[in-house]
Amino acid sequence: MRVRILRGRDEDEFFDTAERVGPYLTLTRGIAYERENIAWAQLAIRVLERRRRLRDTSADDAAPAFGGTREHQR
């Protein structure tokens, strides 16, 4: 869609010569919004995966193996 709107012009040329710039400005805002959503989702995934790994590691350390006590494991 961006390519179709610009029609071979760079943004500066487009803004200087286009009759209507509103649709393009709306498009660029929408793209920025979705990129931020992606960045946030990637952060959320990293945080949740790290917390899960930490929780799983803590649970493994706390649980006695084969019904024994922790002292038997060490």
PyRosetta script that sets phi, psi and omega in degrees:
from pyrosetta import init, pose_from_sequence

init()
pose = pose_from_sequence("MRVRILRGRDEDEFFDTAERVGPYLTLTRGIAYERENIAWAQLAIRVLERRRRLRDTSADDAAPAFGGTREHQR")
pose.set_psi(1, -41.4)
pose.set_omega(1, 179.4)
pose.set_phi(2, -58.5)
pose.set_psi(2, -45.7)
pose.set_omega(2, 180.0)
pose.set_phi(3, -61.0)
pose.set_psi(3, -41.6)
pose.set_omega(3, -179.4)
pose.set_phi(4, -64.9)
pose.set_psi(4, -40.2)
pose.set_omega(4, -179.6)
pose.set_phi(5, -69.1)
pose.set_psi(5, -44.1)
pose.set_omega(5, -176.7)
pose.set_phi(6, -71.9)
pose.set_psi(6, -30.1)
pose.set_omega(6, 179.4)
pose.set_phi(7, 51.5)
pose.set_psi(7, 49.5)
pose.set_omega(7, 175.4)
pose.set_phi(8, 84.4)
pose.set_psi(8, -3.9)
pose.set_omega(8, 179.8)
pose.set_phi(9, -92.7)
pose.set_psi(9, 153.1)
pose.set_omega(9, 170.3)
pose.set_phi(10, -79.8)
pose.set_psi(10, 171.1)
pose.set_omega(10, -175.1)
pose.set_phi(11, -60.3)
pose.set_psi(11, -43.6)
pose.set_omega(11, -178.8)
pose.set_phi(12, -59.4)
pose.set_psi(12, -46.3)
pose.set_omega(12, 179.3)
pose.set_phi(13, -63.4)
pose.set_psi(13, -41.7)
pose.set_omega(13, 178.6)
pose.set_phi(14, -59.5)
pose.set_psi(14, -49.4)
pose.set_omega(14, -179.0)
pose.set_phi(15, -62.9)
pose.set_psi(15, -32.6)
pose.set_omega(15, 179.7)
pose.set_phi(16, -75.1)
pose.set_psi(16, -29.3)
pose.set_omega(16, -170.3)
pose.set_phi(17, -117.0)
pose.set_psi(17, -18.5)
pose.set_omega(17, -175.0)
pose.set_phi(18, -70.7)
pose.set_psi(18, 144.8)
pose.set_omega(18, 177.5)
pose.set_phi(19, -72.8)
pose.set_psi(19, -39.8)
pose.set_omega(19, -179.1)
pose.set_phi(20, -127.0)
pose.set_psi(20, 119.4)
pose.set_omega(20, 179.3)
pose.set_phi(21, -105.6)
pose.set_psi(21, -12.0)
pose.set_omega(21, -177.3)
pose.set_phi(22, -55.3)
pose.set_psi(22, -49.6)
pose.set_omega(22, 179.8)
pose.set_phi(23, -59.2)
pose.set_psi(23, -38.1)
pose.set_omega(23, 179.7)
pose.set_phi(24, -69.4)
pose.set_psi(24, -41.5)
pose.set_omega(24, 177.4)
pose.set_phi(25, -61.4)
pose.set_psi(25, -40.5)
pose.set_omega(25, 177.2)
pose.set_phi(26, -63.1)
pose.set_psi(26, -42.7)
pose.set_omega(26, 178.2)
pose.set_phi(27, -60.5)
pose.set_psi(27, -46.6)
pose.set_omega(27, -178.5)
pose.set_phi(28, -64.4)
pose.set_psi(28, -35.9)
pose.set_omega(28, 176.8)
pose.set_phi(29, -66.0)
pose.set_psi(29, -42.3)
pose.set_omega(29, 178.5)
pose.set_phi(30, -62.2)
pose.set_psi(30, -40.9)
pose.set_omega(30, 178.1)
pose.set_phi(31, -63.4)
pose.set_psi(31, -45.3)
pose.set_omega(31, 179.3)
pose.set_phi(32, -61.7)
pose.set_psi(32, -41.3)
pose.set_omega(32, 178.8)
pose.set_phi(33, -60.6)
pose.set_psi(33, -47.0)
pose.set_omega(33, -178.8)
pose.set_phi(34, -68.4)
pose.set_psi(34, -35.7)
pose.set_omega(34, 176.0)
pose.set_phi(35, -62.9)
pose.set_psi(35, -40.9)
pose.set_omega(35, 177.6)
pose.set_phi(36, -64.9)
pose.set_psi(36, -39.5)
pose.set_omega(36, 175.9)
pose.set_phi(37, -60.2)
pose.set_psi(37, -42.3)
pose.set_omega(37, 178.5)
pose.set_phi(38, -63.0)
pose.set_psi(38, -45.6)
pose.set_omega(38, 179.6)
pose.set_phi(39, -60.9)
pose.set_psi(39, -42.4)
pose.set_omega(39, 179.0)
pose.set_phi(40, -64.4)
pose.set_psi(40, -43.7)
pose.set_omega(40, -179.9)
pose.set_phi(41, -62.9)
pose.set_psi(41, -40.0)
pose.set_omega(41, 177.8)
pose.set_phi(42, -64.3)
pose.set_psi(42, -40.4)
pose.set_omega(42, 176.0)
pose.set_phi(43, -62.3)
pose.set_psi(43, -46.7)
pose.set_omega(43, -179.8)
pose.set_phi(44, -59.6)
pose.set_psi(44, -42.2)
pose.set_omega(44, 178.3)
pose.set_phi(45, -61.8)
pose.set_psi(45, -46.9)
pose.set_omega(45, 179.7)
pose.set_phi(46, -59.9)
pose.set_psi(46, -45.3)
pose.set_omega(46, -178.9)
pose.set_phi(47, -64.0)
pose.set_psi(47, -48.0)
pose.set_omega(47, -177.8)
pose.set_phi(48, -66.0)
pose.set_psi(48, -39.0)
pose.set_omega(48, 177.9)
pose.set_phi(49, -65.8)
pose.set_psi(49, -41.1)
pose.set_omega(49, 178.4)
pose.set_phi(50, -63.2)
pose.set_psi(50, -44.6)
pose.set_omega(50, 178.9)
pose.set_phi(51, -62.9)
pose.set_psi(51, -38.9)
pose.set_omega(51, 178.6)
pose.set_phi(52, -64.9)
pose.set_psi(52, -43.6)
pose.set_omega(52, 178.6)
pose.set_phi(53, -61.9)
pose.set_psi(53, -43.2)
pose.set_omega(53, 178.9)
pose.set_phi(54, -63.8)
pose.set_psi(54, -42.4)
pose.set_omega(54, 178.9)
pose.set_phi(55, -64.6)
pose.set_psi(55, -44.4)
pose.set_omega(55, 179.9)
pose.set_phi(56, -63.8)
pose.set_psi(56, -40.1)
pose.set_omega(56, 178.3)
pose.set_phi(57, -65.0)
pose.set_psi(57, -43.2)
pose.set_omega(57, 178.9)
pose.set_phi(58, -64.4)
pose.set_psi(58, -40.8)
pose.set_omega(58, 179.6)
pose.set_phi(59, -65.8)
pose.set_psi(59, -39.1)
pose.set_omega(59, 178.6)
pose.set_phi(60, -65.1)
pose.set_psi(60, -39.8)
pose.set_omega(60, -179.8)
pose.set_phi(61, -69.7)
pose.set_psi(61, -31.5)
pose.set_omega(61, -175.0)
pose.set_phi(62, -85.1)
pose.set_psi(62, -25.1)
pose.set_omega(62, -174.3)
pose.set_phi(63, -86.7)
pose.set_psi(63, 126.3)
pose.set_omega(63, 175.5)
pose.set_phi(64, -70.1)
pose.set_psi(64, 142.6)
pose.set_omega(64, 179.9)
pose.set_phi(65, -86.4)
pose.set_psi(65, 140.0)
pose.set_omega(65, 174.3)
pose.set_phi(66, 52.1)
pose.set_psi(66, 35.7)
pose.set_omega(66, 175.2)
pose.set_phi(67, 76.5)
pose.set_psi(67, 1.8)
pose.set_omega(67, 178.6)
pose.set_phi(68, -81.4)
pose.set_psi(68, 177.8)
pose.set_omega(68, 177.3)
pose.set_phi(69, -91.5)
pose.set_psi(69, 169.9)
pose.set_omega(69, 178.4)
pose.set_phi(70, -63.6)
pose.set_psi(70, -35.2)
pose.set_omega(70, -179.9)
pose.set_phi(71, -61.6)
pose.set_psi(71, -34.8)
pose.set_omega(71, 179.0)
pose.set_phi(72, -69.1)
pose.set_psi(72, -24.0)
pose.set_omega(72, -178.8)
pose.set_phi(73, -79.8)
pose.set_psi(73, -22.0)
pose.set_omega(73, -172.8)
pose.set_phi(74, -92.5)
pose.dump_pdb("model.pdb")
